[in-house]
Amino acid sequence: KELQNIISGFRFNKKLNEIISKINEKLYNAKDPFDFKNCIDLIRALLNELCISIALAIQDKKQIQPTLPTDSMGRAEQYFSDKRVAFLTKSESEFLVKYNTFISDAGVHALQSEREHARISRNLVIELGLFLMEKLKKYLS
């Protein structure tokens, strides 16, 4: 709920909060490896949309235009690391990329996924989302 409240405070797309609710519902009701894979797909969609929303918020408030459109998680991460923006440190950026690779390998590019991969992916996306949103609050103030 905490991440959903923070997202609502930024007036980001309401679908972000719907995705979080859907992740929790699907993970709770998952019965087989195909269900867990679907959970991880939603987790990756959440990360992607959250990063794009944060990049757009920075662009809007700080008026720092990206060299490429921030229409994907990868491009948003590149924007965060841009020296003009400096939203993420090098190690934070590397963690974001590694986490995205993990959920891509564990879910998106897999036909089936393990319960443990879905659980850790869900927990990490919530914590990473909180981290990014708190960092955004400080960055924009």
C-alpha positions as CSV (number, residue, x, y, z in Angstrom):
1,K,0.0,0.0,0.0
2,E,2.8,2.4,0.8
3,L,4.1,2.4,-2.8
4,Q,0.6,2.8,-4.1
5,N,0.1,5.8,-1.9
6,I,3.3,7.5,-3.0
7,I,2.5,6.8,-6.7
8,S,-0.9,8.4,-6.2
9,G,0.7,11.4,-4.7
10,F,2.7,12.0,-7.9
11,R,-0.4,11.7,-10.0
12,F,1.2,9.0,-12.1
13,N,-0.9,6.8,-14.4
14,K,-3.5,5.0,-12.2
15,K,-2.7,1.8,-14.0
16,L,0.5,1.5,-12.0
17,N,-1.5,1.0,-8.8
18,E,-3.8,-1.4,-10.6
19,I,-0.8,-3.4,-11.7
20,I,0.5,-3.6,-8.1
21,S,-2.9,-4.9,-7.0
22,K,-3.1,-7.4,-9.8
23,I,0.5,-8.7,-9.0
24,N,-0.5,-9.3,-5.4
25,E,-3.8,-11.0,-6.5
26,K,-2.1,-13.2,-9.1
27,L,0.7,-14.2,-6.9
28,Y,-1.7,-15.2,-4.1
29,N,-3.8,-17.2,-6.5
30,A,-1.0,-18.7,-8.6
31,K,-1.2,-22.5,-8.8
32,D,1.4,-23.5,-11.4
33,P,4.6,-22.4,-13.2
34,F,2.6,-20.6,-15.9
35,D,0.8,-18.5,-13.3
36,F,4.1,-17.6,-11.7
37,K,5.5,-16.6,-15.2
38,N,2.4,-14.3,-15.6
39,C,3.2,-12.7,-12.3
40,I,6.7,-11.9,-13.3
41,D,5.5,-10.5,-16.6
42,L,3.3,-8.0,-14.7
43,I,6.2,-7.2,-12.3
44,R,8.4,-6.3,-15.3
45,A,5.5,-4.2,-16.8
46,L,5.3,-2.4,-13.4
47,L,9.1,-1.7,-13.4
48,N,9.0,-0.5,-17.0
49,E,6.1,1.9,-16.5
50,L,7.4,3.2,-13.2
51,C,10.8,4.0,-14.7
52,I,9.1,5.8,-17.7
53,S,6.8,7.8,-15.3
54,I,9.8,8.8,-13.2
55,A,11.8,9.9,-16.2
56,L,8.8,11.9,-17.5
57,A,8.4,13.6,-14.1
58,I,12.1,14.6,-14.1
59,Q,11.9,15.9,-17.6
60,D,8.8,17.9,-16.7
61,K,10.1,19.4,-13.5
62,K,13.8,19.9,-14.3
63,Q,13.4,20.6,-18.0
64,I,16.3,18.2,-19.0
65,Q,15.4,16.7,-22.3
66,P,16.7,13.2,-23.1
67,T,18.9,12.4,-26.0
68,L,16.5,9.5,-26.9
69,P,12.8,9.1,-26.0
70,T,12.4,7.5,-22.5
71,D,9.8,5.1,-23.8
72,S,11.3,1.9,-22.2
73,M,12.9,1.0,-18.9
74,G,16.3,0.7,-20.6
75,R,16.1,4.2,-22.0
76,A,14.7,5.6,-18.8
77,E,17.7,4.0,-16.9
78,Q,20.1,5.6,-19.4
79,Y,18.3,9.0,-18.8
80,F,18.7,8.5,-15.0
81,S,22.4,8.0,-15.5
82,D,23.0,10.9,-17.9
83,K,25.5,13.3,-16.3
84,R,23.0,16.2,-16.8
85,V,20.3,14.3,-14.9
86,A,22.4,12.3,-12.3
87,F,19.3,10.7,-10.8
88,L,21.0,7.4,-10.1
89,T,24.5,6.6,-9.0
90,K,26.5,4.1,-11.1
91,S,25.9,1.3,-8.6
92,E,22.2,2.1,-8.3
93,S,21.9,2.1,-12.1
94,E,23.7,-1.2,-12.3
95,F,21.4,-2.7,-9.7
96,L,18.3,-1.6,-11.7
97,V,19.7,-3.1,-14.9
98,K,20.7,-6.4,-13.2
99,Y,17.2,-6.6,-11.5
100,N,15.5,-6.0,-14.9
101,T,17.7,-8.8,-16.4
102,F,16.8,-11.1,-13.6
103,I,13.1,-10.7,-14.1
104,S,13.4,-10.9,-17.8
105,D,15.3,-14.2,-17.6
106,A,13.1,-15.6,-14.8
107,G,9.8,-14.7,-16.3
108,V,9.5,-12.9,-19.6
109,H,11.9,-15.1,-21.6
110,A,11.0,-18.3,-19.8
111,L,8.0,-20.5,-20.6
112,Q,7.4,-21.2,-16.9
113,S,8.7,-19.7,-13.7
114,E,9.3,-20.8,-10.1
115,R,7.2,-19.6,-7.1
116,E,10.5,-18.4,-5.5
117,H,11.4,-16.3,-8.5
118,A,7.9,-14.7,-8.5
119,R,8.0,-14.0,-4.8
120,I,11.4,-12.4,-4.7
121,S,10.7,-10.5,-7.9
122,R,7.5,-9.1,-6.3
123,N,9.2,-8.1,-3.1
124,L,12.1,-6.5,-4.9
125,V,10.0,-4.5,-7.3
126,I,8.0,-3.0,-4.3
127,E,11.2,-2.1,-2.4
128,L,12.9,-0.8,-5.6
129,G,9.8,1.2,-6.4
130,L,9.8,2.7,-2.9
131,F,13.5,3.5,-3.2
132,L,13.0,5.2,-6.6
133,M,10.0,7.2,-5.5
134,E,11.7,8.4,-2.3
135,K,14.7,9.3,-4.4
136,L,12.5,11.2,-6.8
137,K,10.8,13.2,-4.0
138,K,14.3,14.4,-2.8
139,Y,15.5,15.0,-6.4
140,L,12.6,17.2,-7.3
141,S,12.5,19.2,-4.0
